[in-house]
């Protein structure tokens, strides 16, 4: 176990950053709309398919810059879809019981699954990272796949970008104000509807971006929506609902639990993730950072 410690720590960090990439958009939407968007995994899946299609469309995109461009374009496409979903679903259900919104977002997940089957079919497709990320480096006995390093860097960059947006910009301060008290913000002349829509677009775009960045981390199939979403929900809940910083810390913590749990109980992979999830919520039922606002 001691000899494998560097590998376990590195695997935990990769798991945590990959999960945070998926959870970031989920946290943004909950932080301001207070909606657990069950369709998030479906739009993550569509983003992965869009990015994969773009990289296969042109040989000029078969490098790391094309890979990044395809991921950003996938995020932009899903962001536009998010604007449509906001107008067609979220706005219409803004003043009804939350249970109706959960049912609606679950229905959207089913629509996403059907759309993927209709457009891309049922076959499982393997996606490879660009050649620059297909290599491996070594530090002693520690194996460092370049794609895994890329995922870690991407997770940190997304976290820092969201921290800057939420805490250092006027738009971020408006988002925080609306998350705390939309009624008072509206009295002060803030265009609450516009900020709602912008936040939804950002949340959906993050789902698409995560799909593109993680497309080489798994096989593409209509079942992809469920691969990361359970872990992402766990990260959002443990971090504190609506807290970007909490989600980031929770992703690292639960990544450590999952990595060491798999090493200790290889016959039951992932079981300690759920045990830790339950234990943390018993001790801190509002999560690690219960700020009551998007932060």
TILUM-72353 format. One record per residue: x, y, z of N, C-alpha, C in turn; residue in three letters. Coordinates in nm, 3 decimals. Layout:
! residues N
- neast,nnorth,nup,caeast,canorth,caup,ceast,cnorth,cup,code
- X,Y,Z,X,Y,Z,X,Y,Z,ALA .
...
END
This chain:
! residues 295
- neast,nnorth,nup,caeast,canorth,caup,ceast,cnorth,cup,code
- 0.083,-0.121,0.000,0.000,0.000,0.000,0.086,0.126,0.000,UNK .
- 0.193,0.128,0.086,0.280,0.245,0.093,0.352,0.266,-0.039,UNK .
- 0.394,0.156,-0.102,0.465,0.168,-0.230,0.375,0.223,-0.339,UNK .
- 0.247,0.195,-0.329,0.151,0.241,-0.431,0.091,0.377,-0.398,UNK .
- 0.135,0.440,-0.289,0.074,0.564,-0.244,0.075,0.674,-0.351,UNK .
- 0.188,0.701,-0.420,0.186,0.805,-0.524,0.083,0.776,-0.634,UNK .
- 0.073,0.651,-0.676,-0.025,0.615,-0.779,-0.168,0.634,-0.730,UNK .
- -0.192,0.597,-0.605,-0.325,0.613,-0.549,-0.364,0.761,-0.540,UNK .
- -0.270,0.844,-0.499,-0.297,0.987,-0.489,-0.322,1.048,-0.627,UNK .
- -0.242,1.006,-0.725,-0.259,1.058,-0.860,-0.394,1.013,-0.918,UNK .
- -0.429,0.887,-0.900,-0.558,0.837,-0.949,-0.674,0.909,-0.880,UNK .
- -0.658,0.940,-0.752,-0.763,1.012,-0.680,-0.782,1.151,-0.738,UNK .
- -0.671,1.216,-0.771,-0.679,1.351,-0.827,-0.744,1.349,-0.965,UNK .
- -0.710,1.248,-1.047,-0.771,1.237,-1.180,-0.920,1.212,-1.167,UNK .
- -0.959,1.120,-1.078,-1.101,1.091,-1.055,-1.173,1.217,-1.009,UNK .
- -1.112,1.289,-0.915,-1.176,1.408,-0.860,-1.195,1.517,-0.963,UNK .
- -1.093,1.543,-1.045,-1.104,1.650,-1.144,-1.200,1.613,-1.257,UNK .
- -1.201,1.485,-1.297,-1.297,1.442,-1.399,-1.440,1.459,-1.348,UNK .
- -1.462,1.420,-1.224,-1.596,1.433,-1.166,-1.634,1.578,-1.146,UNK .
- -1.537,1.661,-1.106,-1.568,1.803,-1.088,-1.606,1.868,-1.220,UNK .
- -1.540,1.829,-1.330,-1.575,1.886,-1.460,-1.723,1.862,-1.490,UNK .
- -1.774,1.745,-1.455,-1.916,1.715,-1.477,-2.003,1.788,-1.376,UNK .
- -1.957,1.796,-1.251,-2.039,1.852,-1.145,-2.046,2.005,-1.149,UNK .
- -1.952,2.071,-1.216,-1.947,2.218,-1.214,-2.075,2.280,-1.269,UNK .
- -2.121,2.233,-1.385,-2.243,2.288,-1.443,-2.366,2.255,-1.360,UNK .
- -2.367,2.136,-1.302,-2.477,2.096,-1.214,-2.487,2.189,-1.094,UNK .
- -2.371,2.225,-1.039,-2.366,2.315,-0.924,-2.412,2.456,-0.961,UNK .
- -2.371,2.504,-1.078,-2.411,2.638,-1.122,-2.563,2.650,-1.131,UNK .
- -2.627,2.552,-1.193,-2.772,2.558,-1.211,-2.844,2.545,-1.078,UNK .
- -2.796,2.455,-0.992,-2.863,2.444,-0.862,-2.843,2.570,-0.780,UNK .
- -2.724,2.631,-0.789,-2.693,2.747,-0.706,-2.787,2.863,-0.728,UNK .
- -2.839,2.879,-0.851,-2.925,2.994,-0.877,-3.071,2.955,-0.899,UNK .
- -3.097,2.837,-0.958,-3.236,2.795,-0.980,-3.286,2.701,-0.872,UNK .
- -3.194,2.648,-0.791,-3.229,2.551,-0.686,-3.300,2.431,-0.746,UNK .
- -3.248,2.386,-0.861,-3.304,2.271,-0.932,-3.195,2.166,-0.950,UNK .
- -3.222,2.043,-0.908,-3.131,1.932,-0.937,-3.165,1.882,-1.077,UNK .
- -3.081,1.915,-1.170,-3.109,1.889,-1.311,-3.070,1.746,-1.348,UNK .
- -3.168,1.655,-1.346,-3.140,1.515,-1.377,-3.096,1.495,-1.522,UNK .
- -3.126,1.590,-1.609,-3.088,1.575,-1.750,-2.942,1.612,-1.775,UNK .
- -2.871,1.656,-1.672,-2.733,1.703,-1.690,-2.646,1.596,-1.755,UNK .
- -2.661,1.471,-1.710,-2.582,1.363,-1.767,-2.612,1.341,-1.915,UNK .
- -2.738,1.363,-1.954,-2.774,1.349,-2.094,-2.707,1.452,-2.182,UNK .
- -2.700,1.576,-2.135,-2.635,1.681,-2.214,-2.483,1.667,-2.212,UNK .
- -2.430,1.613,-2.102,-2.288,1.576,-2.099,-2.260,1.473,-2.208,UNK .
- -2.348,1.374,-2.221,-2.332,1.270,-2.322,-2.338,1.327,-2.464,UNK .
- -2.435,1.414,-2.489,-2.446,1.475,-2.622,-2.321,1.558,-2.653,UNK .
- -2.269,1.630,-2.554,-2.146,1.706,-2.573,-2.030,1.616,-2.613,UNK .
- -2.022,1.498,-2.552,-1.915,1.404,-2.587,-1.930,1.357,-2.731,UNK .
- -2.053,1.325,-2.771,-2.076,1.280,-2.909,-2.046,1.393,-3.010,UNK .
- -2.087,1.514,-2.977,-2.062,1.626,-3.068,-1.912,1.648,-3.085,UNK .
- -1.838,1.648,-2.975,-1.692,1.668,-2.982,-1.627,1.556,-3.062,UNK .
- -1.671,1.433,-3.039,-1.613,1.320,-3.112,-1.640,1.333,-3.262,UNK .
- -1.762,1.373,-3.297,-1.797,1.390,-3.439,-1.713,1.500,-3.503,UNK .
- -1.690,1.608,-3.429,-1.611,1.719,-3.483,-1.466,1.678,-3.507,UNK .
- -1.408,1.603,-3.414,-1.268,1.562,-3.430,-1.253,1.463,-3.545,UNK .
- -1.356,1.383,-3.572,-1.351,1.288,-3.685,-1.385,1.354,-3.817,UNK .
- -1.447,1.470,-3.811,-1.493,1.539,-3.932,-1.378,1.593,-4.016,UNK .
- -1.272,1.635,-3.948,-1.159,1.697,-4.019,-1.027,1.647,-3.963,UNK .
- -0.937,1.610,-4.052,-0.804,1.565,-4.009,-0.726,1.678,-3.941,UNK .
- -0.762,1.803,-3.972,-0.694,1.918,-3.912,-0.721,1.928,-3.763,UNK .
- -0.827,1.859,-3.714,-0.861,1.865,-3.573,-0.806,1.746,-3.496,UNK .
- -0.724,1.663,-3.562,-0.670,1.544,-3.498,-0.543,1.576,-3.421,UNK .
- -0.545,1.683,-3.345,-0.434,1.720,-3.258,-0.491,1.784,-3.132,UNK .
- -0.405,1.821,-3.042,-0.454,1.871,-2.913,-0.533,2.000,-2.928,UNK .
- -0.494,2.086,-3.023,-0.567,2.212,-3.041,-0.703,2.186,-3.104,UNK .
- -0.708,2.091,-3.197,-0.837,2.054,-3.253,-0.927,1.989,-3.148,UNK .
- -0.866,1.909,-3.060,-0.939,1.845,-2.951,-1.000,1.950,-2.858,UNK .
- -0.920,2.050,-2.822,-0.970,2.158,-2.736,-1.078,2.239,-2.807,UNK .
- -1.057,2.268,-2.936,-1.156,2.344,-3.012,-1.288,2.268,-3.020,UNK .
- -1.280,2.135,-3.044,-1.401,2.054,-3.051,-1.475,2.054,-2.918,UNK .
- -1.400,2.050,-2.808,-1.462,2.051,-2.675,-1.533,2.184,-2.648,UNK .
- -1.466,2.294,-2.686,-1.526,2.426,-2.666,-1.651,2.442,-2.754,UNK .
- -1.643,2.395,-2.879,-1.759,2.402,-2.969,-1.874,2.316,-2.916,UNK .
- -1.842,2.199,-2.860,-1.945,2.115,-2.800,-2.011,2.189,-2.683,UNK .
- -1.930,2.258,-2.603,-1.985,2.338,-2.494,-2.076,2.448,-2.545,UNK .
- -2.035,2.514,-2.655,-2.117,2.621,-2.713,-2.251,2.567,-2.764,UNK .
- -2.247,2.451,-2.830,-2.370,2.390,-2.882,-2.466,2.356,-2.768,UNK .
- -2.413,2.293,-2.664,-2.499,2.255,-2.551,-2.545,2.379,-2.475,UNK .
- -2.464,2.485,-2.474,-2.508,2.611,-2.413,-2.629,2.669,-2.483,UNK .
- -2.630,2.664,-2.616,-2.746,2.711,-2.693,-2.868,2.625,-2.663,UNK .
- -2.847,2.494,-2.653,-2.957,2.404,-2.617,-3.009,2.440,-2.478,UNK .
- -2.916,2.477,-2.387,-2.958,2.517,-2.253,-3.049,2.638,-2.255,UNK .
- -3.023,2.733,-2.345,-3.110,2.850,-2.356,-3.251,2.808,-2.399,UNK .
- -3.259,2.713,-2.491,-3.389,2.662,-2.535,-3.460,2.590,-2.420,UNK .
- -3.386,2.509,-2.346,-3.444,2.437,-2.232,-3.493,2.534,-2.126,UNK .
- -3.417,2.640,-2.104,-3.458,2.740,-2.005,-3.591,2.803,-2.043,UNK .
- -3.605,2.841,-2.170,-3.728,2.906,-2.215,-3.845,2.806,-2.221,UNK .
- -3.818,2.683,-2.261,-3.925,2.587,-2.283,-3.966,2.511,-2.156,UNK .
- -3.871,2.495,-2.061,-3.899,2.412,-1.944,-3.884,2.489,-1.814,UNK .
- -3.763,2.539,-1.786,-3.738,2.599,-1.656,-3.826,2.721,-1.629,UNK .
- -3.843,2.807,-1.728,-3.926,2.927,-1.708,-4.071,2.888,-1.681,UNK .
- -4.120,2.788,-1.752,-4.260,2.747,-1.738,-4.288,2.682,-1.603,UNK .
- -4.183,2.623,-1.543,-4.201,2.551,-1.417,-4.142,2.627,-1.298,UNK .
- -4.114,2.755,-1.318,-4.046,2.833,-1.214,-4.127,2.846,-1.087,UNK .
- -4.260,2.843,-1.097,-4.343,2.870,-0.980,-4.427,2.750,-0.939,UNK .
- -4.385,2.630,-0.980,-4.457,2.510,-0.940,-4.372,2.432,-0.840,UNK .
- -4.429,2.328,-0.784,-4.358,2.245,-0.687,-4.234,2.183,-0.751,UNK .
- -4.128,2.172,-0.670,-4.002,2.121,-0.722,-4.011,1.981,-0.779,UNK .
- -4.107,1.901,-0.732,-4.121,1.765,-0.783,-4.152,1.764,-0.932,UNK .
- -4.228,1.863,-0.979,-4.260,1.871,-1.121,-4.134,1.899,-1.204,UNK .
- -4.045,1.980,-1.150,-3.921,2.013,-1.220,-3.832,1.889,-1.229,UNK .
- -3.827,1.810,-1.121,-3.748,1.688,-1.123,-3.800,1.592,-1.229,UNK .
- -3.933,1.579,-1.237,-3.994,1.492,-1.339,-3.961,1.544,-1.478,UNK .
- -3.968,1.675,-1.495,-3.940,1.735,-1.626,-3.796,1.713,-1.668,UNK .
- -3.701,1.730,-1.575,-3.561,1.711,-1.611,-3.530,1.563,-1.635,UNK .
- -3.600,1.474,-1.565,-3.583,1.331,-1.594,-3.636,1.298,-1.733,UNK .
- -3.747,1.361,-1.770,-3.801,1.342,-1.905,-3.702,1.394,-2.009,UNK .
- -3.634,1.505,-1.979,-3.532,1.557,-2.070,-3.418,1.457,-2.086,UNK .
- -3.383,1.388,-1.978,-3.279,1.285,-1.986,-3.319,1.176,-2.084,UNK .
- -3.446,1.135,-2.078,-3.495,1.033,-2.170,-3.492,1.085,-2.314,UNK .
- -3.523,1.212,-2.332,-3.516,1.273,-2.465,-3.372,1.271,-2.517,UNK .
- -3.278,1.303,-2.430,-3.136,1.301,-2.468,-3.094,1.160,-2.512,UNK .
- -3.135,1.059,-2.434,-3.101,0.922,-2.471,-3.160,0.885,-2.607,UNK .
- -3.286,0.922,-2.629,-3.349,0.894,-2.757,-3.282,0.967,-2.872,UNK .
- -3.241,1.092,-2.848,-3.175,1.171,-2.952,-3.042,1.107,-2.992,UNK .
- -2.964,1.063,-2.893,-2.835,1.000,-2.921,-2.856,0.872,-3.002,UNK .
- -2.954,0.791,-2.963,-2.980,0.667,-3.036,-3.023,0.696,-3.180,UNK .
- -3.102,0.802,-3.199,-3.151,0.836,-3.332,-3.039,0.888,-3.422,UNK .
- -2.951,0.972,-3.367,-2.847,1.037,-3.448,-2.722,0.951,-3.462,UNK .
- -2.675,0.893,-3.354,-2.547,0.821,-3.355,-2.563,0.669,-3.346,UNK .
- -2.682,0.620,-3.320,-2.705,0.477,-3.316,-2.674,0.414,-3.181,UNK .
- -2.683,0.281,-3.179,-2.667,0.206,-3.054,-2.527,0.149,-3.035,UNK .
- -2.445,0.155,-3.138,-2.312,0.094,-3.130,-2.222,0.169,-3.032,UNK .
- -2.138,0.092,-2.965,-2.039,0.149,-2.874,-1.919,0.197,-2.957,UNK .
- -1.878,0.320,-2.936,-1.769,0.380,-3.013,-1.654,0.414,-2.917,UNK .
- -1.534,0.373,-2.952,-1.417,0.405,-2.871,-1.355,0.535,-2.921,UNK .
- -1.320,0.620,-2.828,-1.258,0.749,-2.863,-1.118,0.753,-2.803,UNK .
- -1.023,0.797,-2.881,-0.884,0.806,-2.834,-0.845,0.953,-2.819,UNK .
- -0.756,0.982,-2.724,-0.706,1.120,-2.712,-0.617,1.154,-2.829,UNK .
- -0.591,1.281,-2.854,-0.499,1.320,-2.962,-0.359,1.265,-2.934,UNK .
- -0.276,1.254,-3.037,-0.143,1.192,-3.020,-0.061,1.255,-2.908,UNK .
- -0.073,1.388,-2.891,0.006,1.455,-2.787,-0.030,1.408,-2.647,UNK .
- -0.154,1.360,-2.630,-0.200,1.315,-2.498,-0.200,1.164,-2.485,UNK .
- -0.151,1.096,-2.589,-0.151,0.950,-2.588,-0.023,0.894,-2.526,UNK .
- 0.071,0.983,-2.493,0.200,0.940,-2.441,0.195,0.926,-2.289,UNK .
- 0.304,0.874,-2.233,0.313,0.848,-2.090,0.448,0.898,-2.040,UNK .
- 0.448,0.958,-1.920,0.573,0.998,-1.855,0.590,0.916,-1.728,UNK .
- 0.714,0.911,-1.679,0.743,0.834,-1.559,0.818,0.921,-1.460,UNK .
- 0.778,0.910,-1.334,0.854,0.968,-1.223,0.884,0.852,-1.129,UNK .
- 1.003,0.796,-1.139,1.033,0.674,-1.065,0.943,0.561,-1.117,UNK .
- 0.869,0.500,-1.025,0.776,0.394,-1.063,0.635,0.447,-1.091,UNK .
- 0.617,0.579,-1.079,0.486,0.639,-1.100,0.461,0.661,-1.249,UNK .
- 0.354,0.604,-1.300,0.316,0.619,-1.441,0.218,0.735,-1.452,UNK .
- 0.250,0.832,-1.540,0.168,0.951,-1.556,0.121,0.963,-1.701,UNK .
- 0.005,0.907,-1.734,-0.048,0.926,-1.869,-0.074,1.075,-1.895,UNK .
- -0.034,1.122,-2.011,-0.049,1.264,-2.041,-0.197,1.306,-2.044,UNK .
- -0.284,1.216,-2.086,-0.426,1.251,-2.088,-0.479,1.271,-1.946,UNK .
- -0.433,1.189,-1.853,-0.475,1.205,-1.713,-0.427,1.338,-1.657,UNK .
- -0.303,1.375,-1.689,-0.251,1.506,-1.647,-0.337,1.617,-1.707,UNK .
- -0.375,1.601,-1.833,-0.460,1.699,-1.901,-0.593,1.715,-1.829,UNK .
- -0.653,1.604,-1.787,-0.782,1.610,-1.715,-0.767,1.687,-1.584,UNK .
- -0.657,1.661,-1.512,-0.633,1.732,-1.385,-0.618,1.882,-1.410,UNK .
- -0.539,1.918,-1.509,-0.518,2.060,-1.541,-0.650,2.124,-1.584,UNK .
- -0.729,2.054,-1.665,-0.858,2.108,-1.710,-0.951,2.132,-1.593,UNK .
- -0.956,2.039,-1.497,-1.041,2.058,-1.380,-1.001,2.179,-1.298,UNK .
- -0.871,2.197,-1.278,-0.822,2.312,-1.201,-0.852,2.442,-1.275,UNK .
- -0.832,2.443,-1.407,-0.857,2.564,-1.486,-1.005,2.602,-1.480,UNK .
- -1.095,2.505,-1.494,-1.239,2.533,-1.487,-1.275,2.587,-1.348,UNK .
- -1.218,2.528,-1.244,-1.246,2.576,-1.108,-1.200,2.721,-1.090,UNK .
- -1.077,2.752,-1.134,-1.026,2.888,-1.118,-1.108,2.987,-1.201,UNK .
- -1.151,2.945,-1.320,-1.232,3.033,-1.405,-1.366,3.064,-1.339,UNK .
- -1.428,2.962,-1.279,-1.557,2.984,-1.212,-1.539,3.068,-1.085,UNK .
- -1.430,3.045,-1.013,-1.402,3.127,-0.895,-1.386,3.273,-0.935,UNK .
- -1.315,3.297,-1.044,-1.298,3.434,-1.091,-1.432,3.493,-1.133,UNK .
- -1.511,3.417,-1.208,-1.639,3.466,-1.256,-1.733,3.500,-1.140,UNK .
- -1.743,3.411,-1.044,-1.840,3.429,-0.935,-1.796,3.534,-0.835,UNK .
- -1.667,3.539,-0.804,-1.621,3.624,-0.694,-1.550,3.752,-0.735,UNK .
- -1.510,3.763,-0.863,-1.429,3.877,-0.902,-1.492,3.965,-1.010,UNK .
- -1.610,3.930,-1.058,-1.673,4.008,-1.165,-1.808,4.061,-1.119,UNK .
- -1.854,4.166,-1.188,-1.986,4.221,-1.155,-2.097,4.123,-1.189,UNK .
- -2.080,4.047,-1.295,-2.180,3.945,-1.330,-2.189,3.841,-1.219,UNK .
- -2.074,3.801,-1.167,-2.073,3.704,-1.059,-2.142,3.755,-0.934,UNK .
- -2.121,3.883,-0.904,-2.188,3.940,-0.786,-2.339,3.946,-0.806,UNK .
- -2.382,3.973,-0.929,-2.525,3.970,-0.958,-2.581,3.828,-0.943,UNK .
- -2.506,3.730,-0.990,-2.550,3.591,-0.977,-2.564,3.554,-0.830,UNK .
- -2.466,3.595,-0.747,-2.474,3.566,-0.604,-2.593,3.635,-0.539,UNK .
- -2.615,3.760,-0.578,-2.728,3.835,-0.520,-2.860,3.769,-0.554,UNK .
- -2.876,3.724,-0.678,-3.001,3.660,-0.719,-3.016,3.524,-0.653,UNK .
- -2.905,3.453,-0.635,-2.911,3.324,-0.567,-2.959,3.340,-0.423,UNK .
- -2.923,3.452,-0.358,-2.963,3.474,-0.220,-3.106,3.526,-0.211,UNK .
- -3.139,3.629,-0.290,-3.271,3.693,-0.279,-3.312,3.752,-0.413,UNK .
- -3.373,3.672,-0.500,-3.411,3.724,-0.632,-3.517,3.834,-0.624,UNK .
- -3.604,3.829,-0.524,-3.709,3.930,-0.509,-3.647,4.068,-0.485,UNK .
- -3.551,4.075,-0.392,-3.486,4.202,-0.362,-3.403,4.251,-0.481,UNK .
- -3.336,4.157,-0.548,-3.257,4.194,-0.666,-3.346,4.255,-0.774,UNK .
- -3.466,4.199,-0.790,-3.560,4.252,-0.890,-3.605,4.393,-0.850,UNK .
- -3.627,4.418,-0.721,-3.666,4.551,-0.674,-3.556,4.654,-0.701,UNK .
- -3.432,4.608,-0.698,-3.319,4.698,-0.721,-3.289,4.719,-0.869,UNK .
- -3.372,4.664,-0.955,-3.359,4.688,-1.098,-3.276,4.588,-1.174,UNK .
- -3.241,4.478,-1.110,-3.161,4.375,-1.177,-3.253,4.294,-1.269,UNK .
- -3.206,4.268,-1.389,-3.281,4.184,-1.484,-3.262,4.038,-1.444,UNK .
- -3.347,3.991,-1.353,-3.332,3.858,-1.295,-3.345,3.751,-1.403,UNK .
- -3.441,3.768,-1.493,-3.462,3.669,-1.598,-3.339,3.651,-1.685,UNK .
- -3.271,3.761,-1.717,-3.151,3.754,-1.800,-3.039,3.679,-1.728,UNK .
- -3.022,3.709,-1.599,-2.918,3.641,-1.522,-2.950,3.493,-1.507,UNK .
- -3.077,3.459,-1.485,-3.119,3.319,-1.480,-3.077,3.248,-1.609,UNK .
- -3.114,3.308,-1.722,-3.085,3.246,-1.851,-2.935,3.231,-1.873,UNK .
- -2.858,3.336,-1.839,-2.713,3.330,-1.857,-2.652,3.218,-1.772,UNK .
- -2.701,3.202,-1.650,-2.648,3.098,-1.564,-2.681,2.959,-1.617,UNK .
- -2.803,2.943,-1.668,-2.840,2.814,-1.726,-2.752,2.783,-1.847,UNK .
- -2.729,2.882,-1.931,-2.643,2.862,-2.048,-2.503,2.821,-2.004,UNK .
- -2.450,2.888,-1.902,-2.315,2.853,-1.851,-2.315,2.709,-1.799,UNK .
- -2.419,2.674,-1.722,-2.427,2.539,-1.665,-2.433,2.432,-1.773,UNK .
- -2.515,2.455,-1.875,-2.525,2.358,-1.984,-2.396,2.355,-2.066,UNK .
- -2.336,2.473,-2.090,-2.211,2.477,-2.165,-2.101,2.400,-2.092,UNK .
- -2.099,2.408,-1.960,-2.001,2.332,-1.882,-2.024,2.182,-1.898,UNK .
- -2.150,2.141,-1.908,-2.179,1.999,-1.931,-2.125,1.955,-2.066,UNK .
- -2.149,2.035,-2.170,-2.097,2.002,-2.303,-1.946,2.003,-2.308,UNK .
- -1.885,2.103,-2.243,-1.739,2.110,-2.238,-1.680,1.988,-2.168,UNK .
- -1.741,1.948,-2.056,-1.694,1.829,-1.985,-1.706,1.705,-2.072,UNK .
- -1.816,1.694,-2.147,-1.830,1.581,-2.238,-1.719,1.576,-2.340,UNK .
- -1.684,1.693,-2.396,-1.576,1.698,-2.494,-1.441,1.664,-2.434,UNK .
- -1.411,1.721,-2.317,-1.280,1.700,-2.254,-1.262,1.556,-2.207,UNK .
- -1.372,1.492,-2.168,-1.364,1.356,-2.114,-1.401,1.250,-2.215,UNK .
- -1.417,1.289,-2.341,-1.464,1.194,-2.442,-1.368,1.077,-2.458,UNK .
- -1.240,1.100,-2.437,-1.141,0.993,-2.453,-1.123,0.912,-2.326,UNK .
- -1.203,0.941,-2.224,-1.190,0.874,-2.095,-1.281,0.753,-2.084,UNK .
- -1.368,0.733,-2.183,-1.461,0.622,-2.180,-1.513,0.595,-2.321,UNK .
- -1.584,0.483,-2.336,-1.646,0.451,-2.464,-1.776,0.528,-2.477,UNK .
- -1.807,0.566,-2.600,-1.931,0.638,-2.626,-2.044,0.539,-2.652,UNK .
- -2.152,0.554,-2.578,-2.271,0.472,-2.596,-2.388,0.547,-2.534,UNK .
- -2.512,0.507,-2.563,-2.628,0.573,-2.502,-2.634,0.558,-2.350,UNK .
- -2.547,0.473,-2.293,-2.542,0.458,-2.147,-2.445,0.555,-2.081,UNK .
- -2.377,0.638,-2.161,-2.275,0.728,-2.108,-2.331,0.827,-2.006,UNK .
- -2.459,0.863,-2.020,-2.518,0.964,-1.931,-2.508,0.926,-1.784,UNK .
- -2.508,0.796,-1.754,-2.507,0.754,-1.615,-2.371,0.726,-1.557,UNK .
- -2.265,0.734,-1.638,-2.133,0.693,-1.590,-2.079,0.788,-1.484,UNK .
- -2.086,0.919,-1.510,-2.031,1.017,-1.417,-2.137,1.082,-1.328,UNK .
- -2.265,1.073,-1.367,-2.363,1.159,-1.304,-2.387,1.124,-1.157,UNK .
- -2.378,0.996,-1.120,-2.398,0.958,-0.979,-2.287,1.018,-0.894,UNK .
- -2.162,1.005,-0.942,-2.051,1.066,-0.869,-2.064,1.217,-0.864,UNK .
- -2.111,1.277,-0.975,-2.126,1.422,-0.979,-2.230,1.469,-0.878,UNK .
- -2.343,1.399,-0.869,-2.444,1.434,-0.769,-2.387,1.421,-0.628,UNK .
- -2.308,1.316,-0.606,-2.246,1.299,-0.475,-2.154,1.414,-0.440,UNK .
- -2.075,1.459,-0.537,-1.984,1.572,-0.516,-2.061,1.700,-0.486,UNK .
- -2.169,1.724,-0.559,-2.250,1.844,-0.538,-2.312,1.843,-0.398,UNK .
- -2.362,1.728,-0.356,-2.429,1.718,-0.225,-2.329,1.731,-0.111,UNK .
- -2.217,1.660,-0.122,-2.116,1.665,-0.015,-2.052,1.803,-0.008,UNK .
- -2.029,1.865,-0.122,-1.965,1.997,-0.123,-2.051,2.106,-0.063,UNK .
- -2.182,2.088,-0.065,-2.274,2.193,-0.020,-2.348,2.243,-0.141,UNK .
- -2.478,2.223,-0.145,-2.556,2.249,-0.265,-2.537,2.391,-0.315,UNK .
- -2.484,2.402,-0.437,-2.466,2.533,-0.498,-2.330,2.596,-0.474,UNK .
- -2.238,2.526,-0.409,-2.106,2.582,-0.379,-2.002,2.526,-0.475,UNK .
- -1.946,2.612,-0.561,-1.841,2.569,-0.653,-1.718,2.524,-0.576,UNK .
- -1.680,2.602,-0.477,-1.563,2.568,-0.396,-1.584,2.438,-0.320,UNK .
- -1.704,2.420,-0.267,-1.736,2.297,-0.196,-1.732,2.176,-0.287,UNK .
- -1.784,2.191,-0.409,-1.782,2.081,-0.505,-1.639,2.042,-0.540,UNK .
- -1.552,2.142,-0.554,-1.411,2.114,-0.586,-1.344,2.036,-0.473,UNK .
- -1.365,2.081,-0.350,-1.306,2.011,-0.235,-1.366,1.871,-0.219,UNK .
- -1.496,1.859,-0.239,-1.562,1.729,-0.227,-1.512,1.632,-0.333,UNK .
- -1.486,1.683,-0.454,-1.436,1.597,-0.561,-1.300,1.537,-0.524,UNK .
- -1.214,1.619,-0.465,-1.082,1.569,-0.423,-1.098,1.469,-0.309,UNK .
- -1.182,1.503,-0.210,-1.201,1.414,-0.095,-1.260,1.280,-0.137,UNK .
- -1.366,1.285,-0.216,-1.429,1.160,-0.259,-1.341,1.083,-0.356,UNK .
- -1.257,1.155,-0.432,-1.160,1.087,-0.516,-1.061,1.006,-0.434,UNK .
- -1.015,1.064,-0.323,-0.926,0.990,-0.233,-0.995,0.868,-0.176,UNK .
- -1.120,0.884,-0.135,-1.196,0.772,-0.080,-1.211,0.662,-0.184,UNK .
- -1.247,0.700,-0.307,-1.268,0.600,-0.411,-1.138,0.529,-0.447,UNK .
- -1.029,0.604,-0.459,-0.901,0.545,-0.496,-0.851,0.447,-0.391,UNK .
- -0.850,0.490,-0.264,-0.803,0.402,-0.158,-0.902,0.289,-0.132,UNK .
- -1.032,0.318,-0.151,-1.133,0.213,-0.132,-1.118,0.102,-0.233,UNK .
- -1.088,0.137,-0.359,-1.068,0.036,-0.462,-0.944,-0.048,-0.433,UNK .
- -0.839,0.015,-0.377,-0.717,-0.059,-0.343,-0.740,-0.152,-0.224,UNK .
- -0.819,-0.106,-0.126,-0.844,-0.186,-0.007,-0.947,-0.295,-0.030,UNK .
- -1.048,-0.264,-0.111,-1.157,-0.360,-0.137,-1.174,-0.378,-0.288,UNK .
- -1.077,-0.440,-0.353,-1.085,-0.453,-0.499,-1.205,-0.535,-0.546,UNK .
- -1.258,-0.620,-0.459,-1.373,-0.701,-0.496,-1.504,-0.622,-0.487,UNK .
- -1.500,-0.504,-0.426,-1.618,-0.419,-0.415,-1.582,-0.275,-0.452,UNK .
- -1.544,-0.251,-0.576,-1.503,-0.115,-0.615,-1.617,-0.016,-0.604,UNK .
- -1.587,0.099,-0.546,-1.685,0.206,-0.536,-1.771,0.203,-0.412,UNK .
- -1.764,0.095,-0.334,-1.855,0.085,-0.220,-1.821,0.189,-0.113,UNK .
- -1.691,0.219,-0.094,-1.655,0.317,0.009,-1.695,0.458,-0.031,UNK .
- -1.714,0.482,-0.160,-1.765,0.612,-0.204,-1.901,0.639,-0.142,UNK .
- -1.990,0.541,-0.147,-2.124,0.559,-0.092,-2.123,0.560,0.061,UNK .
- -2.032,0.482,0.120,-2.019,0.483,0.267,-1.972,0.622,0.312,UNK .
- -1.872,0.677,0.244,-1.822,0.810,0.280,-1.928,0.916,0.257,UNK .
- -2.003,0.903,0.149,-2.110,0.998,0.119,-2.211,1.002,0.233,UNK .
- -2.253,0.885,0.280,-2.350,0.879,0.390,-2.289,0.932,0.519,UNK .
- -2.163,0.897,0.548,-2.100,0.939,0.673,-2.082,1.090,0.678,UNK .
- -2.037,1.150,0.567,-2.017,1.295,0.564,-2.149,1.369,0.584,UNK .
- -2.254,1.319,0.522,-2.383,1.386,0.533,-2.443,1.371,0.673,UNK .
- -2.408,1.261,0.743,-2.453,1.247,0.882,-2.385,1.350,0.972,UNK .
- -2.256,1.376,0.944,-2.181,1.472,1.025,-2.212,1.615,0.982,UNK .
- -2.217,1.640,0.851,-2.245,1.774,0.797,-2.356,1.762,0.693,UNK .
- -2.480,1.758,0.739,-2.593,1.736,0.646,-2.608,1.844,0.540,UNK .
- -2.553,1.963,0.562,-2.561,2.070,0.462,-2.437,2.076,0.374,UNK .
- -2.347,1.981,0.391,-2.229,1.975,0.307,-2.108,2.042,0.369,UNK .
- -1.996,2.033,0.300,-1.870,2.087,0.352,-1.875,2.240,0.363,UNK .
- -1.933,2.305,0.263,-1.943,2.451,0.262,-2.091,2.486,0.246,UNK .
- -2.160,2.507,0.354,-2.302,2.539,0.350,-2.319,2.689,0.357,UNK .
- -2.292,2.758,0.244,-2.293,2.902,0.243,-2.429,2.961,0.218,UNK .
- -2.521,2.877,0.164,-2.654,2.928,0.131,-2.656,3.013,0.005,UNK .
- -2.546,3.016,-0.071,-2.541,3.093,-0.194,-2.440,3.030,-0.288,UNK .
- -2.446,3.069,-0.413,-2.348,3.021,-0.511,-2.213,3.083,-0.476,UNK .
- -2.112,3.001,-0.459,-1.980,3.053,-0.420,-1.870,2.961,-0.469,UNK .
END
